[in-house]
Amino acid sequence: MGVDPAWYLAKNELAYMNSLKMKAAVILGVCQMTMGVVLKGFNFRYQGKRLEFWFEAVPQFILLLSLFGFMDYLIIVKWLTDFSQPSPISSD
């Protein structure tokens, strides 16, 4: 995985690279937070703390993925969308 070397010669290289790094950091951060919540849930289950599992770990997991997981999904969809093609909704 890498960046096209042509970006290093572009006038908007700094804006592009900063945007790319910021989005990659957000995705990695959400993955790390999700792993932390999952491990917290496993610890609650292992220790037999059923109330803490259902009323702390599960709501945290749902809220984390519903807000930040959706944001990560939108970032990835934007990366995979080909904007060079005309829109199928255009009024030609």
Backbone as CSV, one residue per row, in Angstrom:
resi,resn,N_x,N_y,N_z,CA_x,CA_y,CA_z,C_x,C_y,C_z
1,MET,0.853,-1.166,0.000,0.000,0.000,0.000,0.898,1.228,0.000
2,GLY,0.603,2.142,-0.852,1.423,3.334,-0.924,0.701,4.456,-1.628
3,VAL,1.430,5.511,-1.873,0.886,6.697,-2.518,1.548,6.828,-3.882
4,ASP,0.771,7.216,-4.855,1.304,7.431,-6.197,2.404,8.495,-6.133
5,PRO,3.596,8.196,-6.657,4.695,9.170,-6.593,4.392,10.502,-7.278
6,ALA,3.406,10.536,-8.161,3.055,11.787,-8.823,2.548,12.833,-7.830
7,TRP,2.019,12.391,-6.672,1.530,13.341,-5.676,2.664,14.176,-5.098
8,TYR,3.887,13.652,-5.095,5.007,14.403,-4.531,5.383,15.605,-5.394
9,LEU,4.930,15.629,-6.632,5.213,16.752,-7.530,4.035,17.713,-7.656
10,ALA,2.897,17.360,-7.079,1.692,18.171,-7.215,1.754,19.409,-6.321
11,LYS,1.017,20.436,-6.714,0.962,21.668,-5.923,0.218,21.475,-4.610
12,ASN,-0.762,20.560,-4.603,-1.552,20.330,-3.395,-1.070,19.090,-2.643
13,GLU,0.223,18.783,-2.731,0.773,17.590,-2.067,0.556,17.635,-0.558
14,LEU,0.846,18.764,0.067,0.736,18.869,1.515,-0.704,18.640,1.983
15,ALA,-1.659,19.249,1.310,-3.065,19.066,1.685,-3.497,17.615,1.498
16,TYR,-3.070,17.009,0.402,-3.448,15.620,0.131,-2.829,14.676,1.161
17,MET,-1.541,14.829,1.420,-0.858,13.931,2.359,-1.398,14.095,3.777
18,ASN,-1.641,15.331,4.203,-2.193,15.537,5.544,-3.581,14.930,5.673
19,SER,-4.397,15.065,4.642,-5.731,14.476,4.659,-5.655,12.952,4.717
20,LEU,-4.765,12.387,3.916,-4.607,10.936,3.898,-4.133,10.416,5.254
21,LYS,-3.134,11.084,5.841,-2.612,10.652,7.138,-3.670,10.790,8.226
22,MET,-4.463,11.869,8.185,-5.485,12.076,9.191,-6.555,10.978,9.110
23,LYS,-6.990,10.651,7.898,-8.013,9.629,7.734,-7.494,8.257,8.132
24,ALA,-6.242,7.956,7.801,-5.651,6.677,8.197,-5.523,6.597,9.723
25,ALA,-5.167,7.704,10.361,-5.051,7.724,11.816,-6.407,7.522,12.486
26,VAL,-7.458,8.094,11.903,-8.800,7.915,12.455,-9.208,6.446,12.362
27,ILE,-8.961,5.823,11.226,-9.330,4.417,11.057,-8.553,3.534,12.039
28,LEU,-7.252,3.756,12.156,-6.457,2.952,13.094,-6.876,3.210,14.548
29,GLY,-7.190,4.454,14.883,-7.634,4.769,16.242,-8.942,4.102,16.595
30,VAL,-9.872,4.083,15.666,-11.156,3.427,15.922,-10.953,1.922,16.063
31,CYS,-10.069,1.344,15.260,-9.763,-0.089,15.398,-9.176,-0.380,16.772
32,GLN,-8.284,0.478,17.238,-7.674,0.288,18.548,-8.713,0.425,19.669
33,MET,-9.588,1.420,19.572,-10.627,1.583,20.588,-11.598,0.412,20.582
34,THR,-11.935,-0.090,19.399,-12.836,-1.233,19.304,-12.205,-2.451,19.963
35,MET,-10.923,-2.669,19.710,-10.233,-3.792,20.336,-10.230,-3.649,21.854
36,GLY,-10.055,-2.441,22.365,-10.096,-2.215,23.809,-11.452,-2.538,24.413
37,VAL,-12.516,-2.145,23.742,-13.862,-2.429,24.252,-14.152,-3.930,24.191
38,VAL,-13.702,-4.588,23.131,-13.899,-6.041,23.018,-13.149,-6.761,24.137
39,LEU,-11.897,-6.364,24.399,-11.151,-6.988,25.486,-11.793,-6.718,26.844
40,LYS,-12.350,-5.531,27.006,-13.063,-5.209,28.243,-14.262,-6.139,28.419
41,GLY,-14.979,-6.375,27.317,-16.115,-7.294,27.372,-15.683,-8.712,27.701
42,PHE,-14.574,-9.176,27.099,-14.059,-10.508,27.419,-13.660,-10.615,28.887
43,ASN,-13.046,-9.556,29.426,-12.675,-9.563,30.842,-13.903,-9.635,31.734
44,PHE,-14.938,-8.893,31.417,-16.169,-8.951,32.211,-16.776,-10.344,32.161
45,ARG,-16.803,-10.964,30.990,-17.359,-12.312,30.866,-16.517,-13.320,31.648
46,TYR,-15.204,-13.184,31.554,-14.304,-14.104,32.261,-14.448,-13.978,33.774
47,GLN,-14.612,-12.745,34.266,-14.733,-12.509,35.700,-16.151,-12.749,36.212
48,GLY,-17.067,-13.075,35.326,-18.443,-13.352,35.729,-19.258,-12.115,36.060
49,LYS,-18.837,-10.967,35.572,-19.563,-9.719,35.826,-20.567,-9.498,34.697
50,ARG,-21.696,-10.171,34.805,-22.690,-10.132,33.733,-23.325,-8.760,33.578
51,LEU,-23.619,-8.079,34.667,-24.241,-6.748,34.576,-23.301,-5.754,33.898
52,GLU,-22.028,-5.789,34.289,-21.066,-4.879,33.670,-20.904,-5.180,32.183
53,PHE,-20.947,-6.467,31.843,-20.839,-6.830,30.424,-21.999,-6.253,29.634
54,TRP,-23.235,-6.498,30.087,-24.414,-6.092,29.320,-24.701,-4.597,29.385
55,PHE,-24.373,-3.955,30.506,-24.733,-2.544,30.664,-23.549,-1.583,30.555
56,GLU,-22.345,-2.097,30.315,-21.209,-1.216,30.101,-20.503,-1.542,28.786
57,ALA,-20.056,-2.776,28.613,-19.272,-3.133,27.429,-20.124,-3.155,26.160
58,VAL,-21.298,-3.751,26.212,-22.141,-3.830,25.010,-22.605,-2.448,24.547
59,PRO,-23.113,-1.570,25.425,-23.476,-0.224,24.952,-22.280,0.572,24.414
60,GLN,-21.106,0.426,25.031,-19.920,1.113,24.513,-19.586,0.628,23.110
61,PHE,-19.668,-0.675,22.908,-19.366,-1.253,21.600,-20.362,-0.756,20.553
62,ILE,-21.647,-0.764,20.894,-22.681,-0.319,19.950,-22.512,1.159,19.624
63,LEU,-22.303,1.988,20.629,-22.148,3.424,20.403,-20.886,3.731,19.600
64,LEU,-19.789,3.059,19.926,-18.531,3.276,19.216,-18.678,2.948,17.741
65,LEU,-19.251,1.789,17.442,-19.352,1.400,16.036,-20.461,2.144,15.294
66,SER,-21.509,2.555,15.994,-22.569,3.284,15.288,-22.118,4.699,14.916
67,LEU,-21.284,5.323,15.714,-20.810,6.672,15.393,-19.512,6.638,14.590
68,PHE,-18.465,6.099,15.188,-17.146,6.141,14.562,-16.972,5.052,13.513
69,GLY,-17.647,3.925,13.682,-17.592,2.889,12.659,-18.230,3.363,11.365
70,PHE,-19.326,4.095,11.477,-19.971,4.660,10.295,-19.073,5.696,9.625
71,MET,-18.370,6.492,10.438,-17.450,7.467,9.875,-16.314,6.767,9.116
72,ASP,-15.786,5.684,9.690,-14.752,4.913,8.990,-15.295,4.315,7.694
73,TYR,-16.515,3.835,7.738,-17.152,3.298,6.531,-17.237,4.372,5.442
74,LEU,-17.633,5.580,5.817,-17.725,6.666,4.837,-16.361,7.039,4.267
75,ILE,-15.321,7.023,5.095,-13.972,7.314,4.603,-13.552,6.275,3.580
76,ILE,-13.777,5.017,3.885,-13.368,3.947,2.973,-14.174,3.993,1.682
77,VAL,-15.477,4.263,1.775,-16.298,4.377,0.562,-15.813,5.537,-0.294
78,LYS,-15.453,6.648,0.335,-14.945,7.791,-0.427,-13.644,7.438,-1.126
79,TRP,-12.763,6.686,-0.463,-11.512,6.269,-1.080,-11.757,5.355,-2.280
80,LEU,-12.777,4.516,-2.199,-13.021,3.528,-3.252,-13.915,4.041,-4.377
81,THR,-14.480,5.231,-4.238,-15.370,5.784,-5.255,-14.559,6.440,-6.364
82,ASP,-14.933,6.144,-7.602,-14.268,6.740,-8.760,-15.027,8.012,-9.134
83,PHE,-14.462,9.168,-8.808,-15.121,10.441,-9.078,-14.825,10.960,-10.473
84,SER,-14.006,10.250,-11.234,-13.697,10.715,-12.586,-14.808,10.377,-13.567
85,GLN,-15.664,9.441,-13.238,-16.787,9.081,-14.086,-17.952,10.045,-13.835
86,PRO,-18.745,10.343,-14.868,-19.907,11.223,-14.635,-20.943,10.529,-13.747
87,SER,-21.649,11.322,-13.009,-22.659,10.798,-12.099,-23.830,10.198,-12.881
88,PRO,-24.352,9.056,-12.438,-25.506,8.468,-13.125,-26.786,9.287,-12.926
89,ILE,-26.759,10.236,-11.998,-27.933,11.053,-11.717,-27.871,12.377,-12.462
90,SER,-26.827,12.590,-13.231,-26.660,13.885,-13.906,-27.809,14.165,-14.864
91,SER,-28.067,15.431,-15.075,-29.195,15.830,-15.932,-28.703,16.176,-17.340
92,ASP,-28.179,15.194,-18.042,-27.677,15.399,-19.403,-28.809,15.406,-20.407
